[in-house]
Amino acid sequence: MYKKSSILSILLIVIIILSTGFTNISTHPQTLYRVYLKGHSLGLIKSKKELEEYIDKKQEEIKRKYNVKKVYVPSELDITKEITFDKNIKSVDEIYQDIKDISPFTINGYTIKIKGLDSTTAEGKKVKGETNRLYVIEKNTFKDAIKSTVKSFIPEEDFNNYANKTQTPIEDEGKIIENIYIKNKITIKKDLIPVDKKIYVEEDELSKYLLFGTTKDQAKYTVQAGDTIEDVAFNNKISTQEFLIANPSLPDEKSLLSEGQEVTLGILKPQFSVVEQDQVVFREEKNYTTETRYDNDKYVGYEQVIQAGAKGENKVTQVILKVNGEITDRTTINTEVIREPVNEVIVKGGKQSAYAGGYGAAMATRGWWGWPATCGTVSSPFGYRWGYLHDGTDISGCGYGSNIFAAQAGTVEVSAKKPGYYAGGYGDNGEYIVINHHNGFYTLYAHLCPGCRAVKAGDYVEKGQVIGGMGMTGAATGVHLHFAIWSGFPYRGGTALNAMAFY
């Protein structure tokens, strides 16, 4: 009875198998390989190695394009060993056809990650830097491109002397580079790179991307008669530094341009920050002050110098930080007085004449303005950079809290902690002051230290009066004064002028 039951059970199983179509079930297990693409099974193959070799053989075009010896399976492809009764086996060509138009094949190379630097918006909000991924076949392609990019911001001779430790020591005056480094964190990892990514093979192309953020050709300009580098750069909203980097055949801003010459107009967008730390020693003139005395026996308009002024001289040692060629901080570490200045003494008439009406109406001309800081070092001039107008002159090296002076007499229009209307201008300039000089001109003093503003809106100030202290409030990377002269009210229809044209 038992034997009959077993036989019937076996027959029943065979009938079920035949009736349900399981004809691909093997009676003996075999070792095969299941292929998955993005987690989805494409089927079974006999040999993993056979598929890999078939893909490599089929992709000769990729090998020629990137000059590599081998092409690998897509990174999204998984091949796992499987012991199975299933006899439904696909050919490697069937699997190849399934994946070739869906997922990119891979080649040996390097993945480079450049971590973006965190920043702060004008409103004080922290913005996390984004990570940029680049792909190269050879590691040296990236290393050479890095070196080439760094040399765009640092003169090659200076860079080589620093790298080879052949800098000339400072004896009386001069400069030495103390350090050069990249501020961003950069990692390089050997990797299988999908061929649908942008893969850099040539150093020049990668250097171009690292400088401009694109490999597209930059705009061109045909030089007109009378053009100077400064004019061409300013009129096209780039700095002279950007112009010279985009046109390496021109050694400096004094280079002559020829009518009809084609030049490149490239707006820099560096993909990392090159920091250069310099120590500089230089002689600096120390301005004399003018003492005015009045003689009421002389009519207004009389003026006589009874003691000529003479400038003094200091020997100054500073540490300067540059980021991508632009000075971001300047710190004076020593000042040696070589010669004290001699003050000028002027006698002016104080007696009014019936015919003197309207005399002395102030004009904003060269020599009329007083210097707004205790030092005379310009760290960033007026002009375009990175595609934006830097509408003032940055003065640094005087020290945190050093005095800021009114450049000319006038009425304080604004004395504020917050950007207010100014946020619509160049950026967040922290604590700042605007003075109306009642002749159509206004001056602006920004990045003052917290609580250092010595005047309030409505106050009348004299030329040379202390109005605040130098600081780094707002969007400032170092201690400095952002000083600006405007024709008309700043950012309310006024026009920013180059302050240095008035000194």
C-alpha positions in Angstrom: 0.0 0.0 0.0 2.8 2.4 0.9 4.8 1.7 -2.3 1.7 2.4 -4.4 1.2 5.7 -2.6 4.8 6.8 -3.3 4.6 5.9 -6.9 1.4 7.9 -7.3 3.0 10.9 -5.6 6.0 10.9 -7.9 3.8 10.6 -11.0 1.7 13.4 -9.7 4.8 15.7 -9.3 5.9 14.8 -12.9 2.5 15.6 -14.2 2.4 19.0 -12.4 5.9 19.9 -13.6 5.0 19.1 -17.2 1.6 20.8 -17.0 3.0 24.0 -15.4 5.9 24.5 -17.9 8.8 24.0 -15.5 10.9 22.4 -18.2 13.9 24.6 -17.4 14.4 23.0 -14.0 17.5 20.9 -13.9 17.5 17.6 -12.0 21.0 18.5 -10.9 22.2 21.9 -9.3 24.8 23.8 -11.2 27.0 26.9 -10.4 26.0 29.9 -12.5 26.2 33.7 -12.2 23.2 36.0 -11.8 23.6 39.5 -13.3 21.9 42.4 -11.6 21.6 45.9 -13.0 20.5 48.6 -10.5 19.2 45.7 -8.3 17.1 44.2 -11.1 18.0 40.7 -12.3 18.9 40.4 -16.0 19.3 36.6 -15.9 21.9 33.9 -15.5 25.2 33.4 -17.3 27.7 30.6 -17.2 30.9 32.7 -16.7 31.5 36.1 -15.0 34.9 36.3 -16.7 33.4 35.6 -20.1 31.1 38.6 -19.7 33.9 40.9 -18.5 36.1 39.9 -21.4 33.2 40.3 -23.9 32.5 43.9 -22.7 36.2 44.7 -22.9 36.5 43.4 -26.4 33.4 45.3 -27.6 34.5 48.7 -26.3 37.5 49.4 -28.5 36.2 53.0 -29.1 36.4 53.8 -25.4 40.0 52.4 -25.2 41.0 54.6 -28.1 39.3 57.7 -26.8 40.9 57.5 -23.3 44.1 55.6 -24.3 43.3 52.8 -21.8 44.0 49.1 -22.1 40.8 47.8 -20.5 37.1 48.6 -20.1 35.1 47.3 -17.2 31.5 46.5 -16.4 29.2 49.4 -15.2 29.5 50.4 -11.6 25.8 49.6 -11.1 26.2 46.0 -12.3 26.5 43.2 -9.8 27.4 39.6 -10.7 26.9 37.0 -8.0 27.6 33.3 -7.9 24.5 31.2 -7.6 23.9 27.4 -7.2 20.6 26.7 -8.9 18.4 24.1 -10.7 17.4 26.8 -13.3 18.6 25.9 -16.8 17.4 29.2 -18.3 20.9 30.6 -19.2 21.5 33.7 -21.3 24.5 34.4 -23.5 26.9 37.1 -22.7 25.8 39.0 -25.8 22.2 39.0 -24.6 23.4 40.5 -21.3 25.6 43.0 -23.1 22.7 44.2 -25.3 20.6 44.6 -22.1 23.1 46.9 -20.4 25.0 48.8 -23.1 22.4 51.6 -23.6 21.3 51.7 -20.0 24.4 52.0 -17.8 27.8 53.3 -18.7 30.9 51.1 -18.7 33.9 52.1 -16.5 37.6 52.6 -16.9 40.5 52.8 -14.4 41.2 56.4 -13.2 41.0 58.7 -10.2 38.1 60.4 -8.5 39.1 63.8 -7.1 37.0 65.6 -4.5 37.5 69.3 -3.8 35.5 70.3 -0.7 34.0 73.7 -1.0 34.6 76.3 1.7 31.8 77.3 4.1 30.7 80.9 3.8 28.4 83.4 5.5 25.7 85.4 3.7 25.1 89.2 4.3 22.3 88.2 6.6 24.7 86.1 8.7 23.4 82.7 7.5 26.0 79.9 7.3 26.3 78.3 3.8 28.0 74.9 3.6 30.5 74.6 0.8 29.6 72.1 -2.0 32.0 69.2 -2.9 33.2 69.3 -6.5 34.1 65.9 -8.1 36.5 65.6 -11.0 37.8 62.6 -12.9 41.2 62.0 -14.5 42.9 59.0 -16.0 46.4 59.9 -14.6 47.0 61.4 -11.2 49.8 63.6 -12.6 47.3 65.3 -14.9 45.6 66.7 -11.8 48.8 67.5 -10.0 50.2 69.4 -13.0 46.9 71.3 -13.5 47.0 72.3 -9.8 50.5 73.6 -10.1 49.6 75.5 -13.3 46.6 77.1 -11.6 48.6 78.1 -8.5 51.2 79.8 -10.8 48.3 81.8 -12.3 48.1 83.6 -9.0 51.7 83.6 -7.9 54.5 84.7 -10.3 56.4 81.6 -11.6 59.8 82.9 -10.4 58.5 83.6 -6.9 56.8 80.2 -6.8 59.9 78.3 -7.9 62.1 80.2 -5.5 59.7 79.2 -2.7 59.5 75.6 -3.8 63.2 75.3 -4.2 64.1 77.2 -1.0 66.1 79.7 -3.0 64.4 83.0 -1.8 66.7 85.9 -1.1 66.5 86.9 2.6 65.2 90.4 3.4 68.0 92.7 4.4 66.5 96.2 4.3 63.4 96.0 2.0 61.8 93.2 0.1 59.4 90.3 0.2 59.6 86.6 1.0 56.9 84.0 0.7 56.4 82.3 4.1 53.8 79.7 3.0 51.7 78.6 0.0 48.8 76.2 0.6 45.4 75.3 -0.7 42.6 76.1 1.8 40.2 73.4 0.5 40.4 69.8 1.5 41.3 67.7 -1.6 41.2 63.9 -1.8 42.4 61.7 -4.6 41.2 58.1 -4.9 41.9 55.4 -7.4 38.6 54.4 -8.9 36.5 52.9 -11.7 35.1 55.9 -13.5 31.8 55.7 -15.5 32.6 56.9 -19.1 29.5 59.1 -19.1 31.3 61.5 -16.7 33.6 64.3 -17.9 37.0 62.7 -17.7 40.0 65.0 -18.1 42.9 63.7 -20.1 44.8 66.9 -20.9 46.4 69.2 -18.2 45.5 72.4 -20.2 41.8 71.6 -20.3 41.7 70.8 -16.6 43.7 73.9 -15.7 41.2 76.0 -17.7 38.3 74.4 -15.7 40.1 74.9 -12.3 40.5 78.7 -13.2 37.3 79.6 -14.9 34.8 76.9 -13.7 34.2 75.9 -17.3 36.0 74.5 -20.3 34.1 76.7 -22.8 36.0 79.4 -24.7 36.0 82.7 -22.9 34.7 85.9 -24.6 37.1 87.7 -27.0 37.6 91.5 -27.6 39.3 93.3 -30.5 41.6 96.1 -29.2 40.6 99.6 -30.4 43.0 102.5 -30.9 44.0 104.0 -27.5 42.9 101.0 -25.4 44.8 100.2 -22.3 44.6 97.0 -20.3 43.1 98.9 -17.4 40.4 100.4 -19.7 39.6 97.1 -21.4 39.3 95.3 -18.1 37.1 97.9 -16.4 34.8 98.4 -19.3 34.2 94.6 -19.4 33.7 94.2 -15.7 36.8 92.3 -14.9 39.9 93.1 -12.8 43.3 93.7 -14.4 44.5 90.6 -12.6 41.8 88.5 -14.3 42.7 90.1 -17.6 46.4 89.2 -17.2 45.6 85.6 -16.1 43.4 85.1 -19.2 46.2 86.6 -21.4 49.4 85.2 -20.1 51.5 86.6 -22.9 51.0 90.1 -21.4 53.4 90.4 -18.4 51.8 93.3 -16.5 49.1 95.9 -16.7 51.5 98.4 -18.3 51.9 96.2 -21.3 50.9 98.0 -24.6 48.0 96.7 -26.6 47.9 97.0 -30.4 44.9 98.1 -32.4 43.2 95.0 -33.9 44.8 92.7 -31.3 42.4 90.0 -30.0 42.4 89.5 -26.2 40.5 87.1 -23.9 38.0 88.4 -21.4 37.8 85.7 -18.7 35.9 86.0 -15.5 37.7 83.9 -12.9 35.8 81.3 -10.9 38.6 79.4 -9.1 37.6 75.9 -8.0 39.8 76.1 -4.9 41.5 78.8 -2.8 45.2 79.3 -3.1 46.6 81.0 0.0 49.9 82.9 -0.1 51.4 84.2 3.1 54.1 86.9 2.6 56.4 88.9 4.8 57.2 92.3 3.4 59.4 95.1 4.6 59.1 98.5 2.9 59.6 102.2 3.5 56.4 104.2 4.1 56.0 107.9 4.0 54.3 109.4 7.0 52.2 112.4 6.1 52.7 115.7 8.0 49.7 117.6 9.4 48.8 121.1 8.5 48.3 123.7 11.3 46.2 126.6 10.3 46.4 129.9 12.1 44.2 132.9 11.3 45.2 136.6 11.2 42.2 138.8 11.5 44.2 141.7 10.1 44.4 139.9 6.8 41.4 139.5 4.4 39.9 136.1 3.7 41.8 134.7 0.7 45.2 135.6 2.2 47.3 132.6 2.8 51.0 132.2 3.6 53.1 129.2 4.5 55.3 130.1 7.4 56.7 126.6 7.9 57.0 124.1 5.1 55.8 120.6 5.9 58.1 117.6 5.4 56.9 114.0 5.2 58.4 111.5 7.7 59.4 107.9 6.9 58.8 104.6 8.6 60.2 101.2 8.0 57.2 98.8 8.1 57.2 95.0 8.4 53.9 93.3 7.5 52.4 89.9 7.1 50.1 89.8 4.0 47.6 87.1 3.2 46.4 86.7 -0.4 43.7 84.4 -1.5 43.8 83.7 -5.3 46.0 86.7 -5.8 43.8 89.1 -3.9 45.0 90.6 -0.5 42.5 89.6 2.2 44.5 90.6 5.3 47.5 92.8 6.1 48.9 92.8 9.6 51.7 95.2 10.7 54.1 93.4 13.0 56.7 96.1 13.4 57.1 99.8 12.6 60.5 101.5 12.9 60.5 105.3 12.7 63.2 106.5 10.3 62.3 110.2 10.2 59.6 112.1 12.0 57.4 114.4 9.9 57.6 118.2 10.2 54.2 119.9 10.4 53.2 122.6 7.9 52.1 125.9 9.4 49.8 128.1 7.3 48.5 131.6 8.2 45.1 132.5 6.6 43.3 135.8 6.6 40.2 136.0 8.8 38.9 139.4 7.9 35.8 139.4 5.7 35.6 141.7 2.7 32.4 143.1 1.2 33.6 141.6 -2.1 34.4 138.2 -0.8 30.9 136.7 -1.1 30.9 133.1 -2.3 34.7 132.8 -1.8 36.0 129.4 -0.8 33.1 127.2 -2.2 34.7 123.8 -1.7 35.3 121.6 -4.8 36.1 118.0 -4.6 39.5 118.1 -6.3 42.8 116.4 -5.9 44.4 117.5 -2.6 41.1 118.6 -1.1 40.4 115.3 0.7 42.1 114.2 3.9 43.3 110.5 4.2 40.8 108.5 6.3 43.2 106.2 8.1 46.3 106.2 10.2 48.2 104.3 7.5 48.4 104.5 3.7 48.4 100.9 2.5 45.8 100.1 -0.2 45.1 96.3 0.0 42.3 96.2 -2.6 41.7 99.0 -5.1 38.5 100.3 -6.8 37.5 98.2 -9.8 35.9 95.1 -11.1 36.8 91.6 -9.8 35.0 88.2 -10.2 32.5 90.1 -12.4 31.4 92.5 -9.7 32.4 96.2 -9.1 34.4 96.7 -5.9 33.1 100.3 -5.4 35.6 101.5 -2.8 39.2 101.3 -1.8 40.3 98.9 1.0 42.9 100.3 3.4 44.6 97.8 5.8 47.6 97.3 8.0 46.7 100.0 10.5 45.6 97.6 13.2 42.3 96.7 14.8 40.6 99.8 16.4 43.0 102.3 14.7 41.4 105.7 14.1 39.2 106.4 11.1 39.0 110.1 10.1 36.4 112.2 8.2 38.0 112.8 4.8 36.3 116.2 4.7 33.9 118.3 6.7 30.2 117.5 6.5 27.1 116.1 8.1 26.8 112.4 9.1 23.8 111.0 7.2 24.1 107.4 8.4 25.8 105.8 11.3 24.6 102.2 11.6 25.3 98.6 12.7 23.3 96.9 10.1 23.3 96.9 6.3 19.9 98.5 6.0 19.6 100.0 2.5 23.2 99.3 2.0 22.5 95.5 1.7 21.4 96.3 -1.8 24.9 97.5 -2.6 28.2 95.7 -2.8 27.5 93.5 0.2 27.4 93.5 4.0 29.8 96.2 5.2 29.0 95.7 8.9 29.1 98.9 10.9 29.4 101.9 8.6 29.1 105.7 8.3 28.0 107.9 5.4 29.0 111.6 5.4 27.3 114.3 3.2 29.9 117.0 2.2 27.2 119.4 0.9 28.7 119.7 -2.6 27.2 116.6 -4.2 29.8 114.3 -2.8 29.4 111.7 -0.1 32.0 109.4 1.7 31.4 106.0 3.1 33.4 104.2 5.8 32.7 100.5 6.3 33.7 97.4 8.3 34.2 99.5 11.4 34.8 97.7 14.7 31.8 97.0 17.0 31.0 100.0 19.2 33.7 102.1 17.6 31.5 104.6 15.8 32.1 107.9 17.4 29.5 109.9 15.6 25.7 109.6 15.0 23.4 110.7 12.2 23.0 114.5 12.2 26.4 115.3 13.7 28.5 117.8 11.9 32.2 116.7 11.6 35.4 118.5 10.6 38.0 117.2 8.2 40.3 114.9 10.1 37.9 114.3 13.0 38.0 110.8 14.4 34.7 109.2 13.5 35.3 105.5 14.3 37.8 102.6 14.5 39.0 100.1 11.9 37.5 96.6 12.2 36.2 93.7 10.2 32.4 93.6 10.9 30.2 92.3 8.1 31.6 90.4 5.1 35.3 91.0 5.8 38.0 88.4 5.8 40.5 90.7 7.6 40.8 94.0 9.4 40.4 96.9 7.0 38.5 100.0 6.0 36.3 100.0 2.9 36.5 103.7 2.0 34.4 105.1 -0.9 33.7 108.5 -2.5 30.3 108.9 -4.2 28.9 111.5 -6.5 25.3 111.5 -5.1 24.0 109.4 -2.2 25.5 105.8 -2.1 23.1 103.2 -3.7 20.3 105.8 -4.1 21.1 107.0 -7.5 24.7 108.0 -6.8 27.8 107.0 -8.7 30.8 105.4 -7.1 34.1 107.1 -7.9 37.7 105.9 -7.7 38.8 107.6 -4.5 42.4 107.3 -5.4 41.8 109.8 -8.3 41.4 112.5 -5.6 44.7 111.9 -3.8 
